Structures are given as structure tokens and as C-alpha cells.
Amino acid sequence: MNMDWKVFCRDTLTGDAVSGCLGEGRDITYLDWIFSAWGWTVSVSLTALLIALVVGSVIGVIRTLPGSRWLVRLGNAWVELFRNIPLLVQIFLWYHVVPALVPPMRDLSPFVLVVIALGLFTSARIAEQLRAGIEALPRGQRYAGMALGFTTPQYYRYVILPMAYRIIIPPLTSESMNIFKNSSVAFAVSIPELTQYALQVGEETSRPIEIYLAVTVLYVISALVINRIMAFIEKRARVPGFVVAGAGGGH
């Protein structure tokens, strides 16, 4: 089997070899294209992760509020809904169904719709992890906040959440890595990310092995970078001597 890595140095329009592998002016090589696709993957993943963290945190807190039965049920329904519908189906629902039911959303780009779908899908998993982190805390944490005269929002903000987030950093690391991998479903609505690139360029060049290997390497690099960043955050945020048995559940 002969590998031809020079395929990345070809012009995407003419197929001619380009010296230096990087296009100039209007000329674009397959190497330029793969870096552009990588940028789309990173953009989709990070924006969806931001949405997932915000929404997941709100839902996770709602599910642990004392004396709020209906809010807890609403939070549980949210988690079960988004966790039990396949991600690809959710992508199609947001792309085809929601704009038809909500006309103002017809003006949203496919990028925005994919980010919303991926963000809400992941938010259900983060909400479950945060719920598990909060419930893993000793009850004394809650009682201490109440003894200090904190209101419910105050002791969540100053006592409960700072410790719960530290507990769930390991599962959040896995979820952050997963969101990069799950972003590959964006190809289904023609977002020019890495998987879409691999499908199209593999057919154009008839060199799928080289193309898919390169795309795989970029996914691995993305996941490893996220892993190292989260490991650094976990090390800096660790509370010396504080260990919770069974923490980080909720996968």
C-alpha cells in the first residue's frame, strides 16, 4: 500500500501540486482546507460546551433545590428528554422541525442550530454530573451555610457550587473531550468541519486513507489538549485533604 501524503499539497480546484503546500491568494490547497475544517470543529465544540455548562449548571442546581418539587420534576424531565434522544436525531429536529414550528428560527444559520442541539444534548449530561456532585457533599456543608444565615441562592453560590464543581472536574473532562468527538455529527447539515472535509476530500482525491488518518490525528490532538487543560484546572482547584467517596458520578 503506497501512501501519498503530498495529496495535501494539491490545489483544490486544479489538483496541481503547490510548492510549500500552502496556497497563495485565491489558491487553496487541501492542507489549507483541513486547517479551516479544524477551525470549524473547534468553534462548534467550544461554543456548544459553553452552552452546555451554563444550561447544565442551571438544570443541575434546580434538581437539588430543597422544597421545589415541580422544579425538580422539570429538571428531571429535561435530563431524560435530551439524554434519551440520539444526538443525530436532535440535530435533524433542530435543523428541519424547529424552524418550521418557530418561524423566527428560520433565519438562524446551520452553525447556530447545530451548536444549540449539541449544547443542549450535552447540558443534560452535565446537569446529571452536577446533581451527583452536589448530593455527594456532606450535609454539614448545607447546614453550615444555613447557620451563617445565607439564603438558598447565597449558600449555593458561596458554599455548595464551589465544592461541587471541584468534585465533578474528572467527568467534566470526559464530557469536554466527548463534545469534540460528537461535533462530527455537524457534517449531517453540511457544516464544513473535519468529518465533512474527510468525506468530501476523500472522494475528490481518491486518497481516503491519508485523509482519514490526518483527520483522526487532529481529533486526537484536540481531545488531548482539552485533557491537559482540564488536568491543570483540576490540580489548581483541588482542596487539600477533601475527598468524597463516589464523587464524580452521573455518567
N, C-alpha and C positions, 0 to 999 in steps of 0.2 A: 504494500500500500504506500503510494507516494503522497507525501504531504506538500502542499503548495501554499506556504504562508505569505507569498507575495501577492496573493489574491487581495489582501487589504491595501495594496499599493496601486490598485487599478482605479481608473476613473469610473464613476458610477454610470455615466452616460455613454461613453465610448468603449469602455473596457480596456483602454490603453494603459500601459504601465506609467506611473508617475514617479519621477525621481524624488526621493525623500519621503515618499508615502503620504505626505500631507498636501492637500490641494491648495491651489492659489487662486484668488479671485473667485470666479464662478465655478471653477473646477472642484468637485468634491470626490474624495476617494472613499472606499469602504472603511478605511480607518477613521476618517473624519466622521462618517456616519455612525459608526459604533460608539464613538465617544458622545455624540449627540444623543443617541438612544440611551446610553448610560445616564446622561443628564436627566432625561425624561423619567427614567426609572427612579432615580434619587428624588426627583421633585414629587412624583406621585407618592412615594413611600413616606417621605418626611412630612408632607402636608397631611396625609391620611393619619400618620402617627400622632400629629398634633391634635387633630380632631378626636382621635380615639382616646387620648389621655384626658382631654377636657371632658368629653361626654362620659367616658368610663368612670372618671372620678366622681362626677355628679351622681350617676346611677349607683355606683358602689356605696356612696355615703347614704343615699336615700334608702338603700336596702338594709341599713343598720340603724336607722333612726328609731329611738325608743318611742312607743306610743303612737306610731304613724302607720297603722295597718294598711290603709289604702295606698299610701306612698310606697310601702314595702311591696305590696302586690303589683303596683305599677312597675317598679324596678325589676321585680322577678319576671314579669311578662316581657319586658324589654330584652332581658338577657336570653330568655327562652326563645323569643322570636328571632333575634338576629343570630343566635348561636346554632339554631336548628335548620336554617335555610342555607343551602350551599352558596358559597361566595359567588360563583359564576351566575347562578340564578338571580342573586341580588343585583349583580352588575346589569343584567338584562332588564330587570324590573325598573331600576333607576334610569336606564337609557331609553327604554321603549314605553313603559307603562306610566311611570310617574309624570313625565312631561305631558302625556295625553290627558291625565286626570287633573293636573295642575298647570294650566296654560302658561303662566309666567316662567315656569322652569324650562320651557322650550328654547329660551334664549341662552340657557347655560351651555357651555362647551362640554364636549365629551370628557375632557380632563377633569372639570369640576364634578361632573356626575360620578365618574369613577372614584375620585378622591372621597366623595361623600359616602359612596357604597362601601369602599374599603375601610374608611374610618369608622363608620357605624358598626360594621361587622366586627372589627377589632375591639370596639368600645365594649361590647358585651363580654368579651373575654377579660379585658382589664377590669371591668366592674366586678366580675366574679373574683378576680385575684385580690382586688382591694377589699371586698367584703371579707374574704378569708383572712386578710392581713389585719383588719380591724378586730375581727372576732378572736384572733389569736392573741391579742393583747390581754394582759392580766386585767381583771375587773377593777383592780385598785387604781389603774390609770384613769378610768372614768370617774370613780369615786373621788379621787384627788382633785380633779377638775371641778366637780360639783362642790366639794368642800371649800374651794377657793372662791366660790361664788360666780363661776363662769356660766354664761348662758350656753345653750346647746351649740350654736354656731361658734362660740368662742372656744369651748373645750375641744371641739373637732379641729378647729384651726390651729390651736396652740399646743394641744396635748395628743389627741388621737392620730391625726393625719401625719404629722412629722415622724412618728414612730411607725405607723402602718406602711408608709412609703418606703422606709428603710427595709422593712421586712420583705416587701414584695419586689425588691430590685432584681433578684435572680429570675423569677418568672417574667418580669417585665423585659429582661434581657432577651429571653427566648421569644417573647412576643414582638419585640422590636426587630429581631432577625427574621421572624416569620413574615412580617409585613413587607419586607423587601422581596421575599420569595413569592408572596401572594400577589404582589403588584404585577406579576406576569400575566394575570387574567385580563389586564387592560388591553392586551392585543385584540380581545374579542370585539372591542369597539374602536379599533384602528388607532389607538394611541401609539405613537412611534417609539415605544420603549424597546428593551432588549429582546424580548421574545418575538415581537413583531418584526424587529430587524432580522433576527435569525431565520424566521420563516421566509421572509421576502428575499433576503440576500442569498440564502442557501439555494433557492430556486433560480435566482438570476445567474449565479456564478457556477452552479453545479459543484460547489465545494462545501457541502453541508458539514462535513467532519470538522474542518478548520473553523468554520463559522460557529458551530455549536460549542466547540471546545473553548473558543475565545469568550463567548457569552457566559459559559459556565464559570470561567475564571473570574469574570467581572462580578458575577453574583456572589461567589465565594469571598472575593475581596471586600465587597460591600458588607456582607454578614460579619466578617472578621473585624472590620473597623468598628461596627456597632458593638460587637462583643467587647472589644478593648475599651471603648468609651464607657460602656456600662460598668465594666470591671473597675475602671478608675473611679467612677461615681460611687460605686458600692464601697470601695476602700475608703474614700474620703468621708462618706456618710455613716460609716459603721459606728455604733455606740459601743465602746469597750465594755465587755462583761455582760452585755444584754443579749440573751439567747432565748428564742421562743421555740419550743418543740413543735414540729409540724408546720412551721411558718412557710409561707410561700405557696400554700395550696391553692386549689381553684383552677388548675389546668383542665 
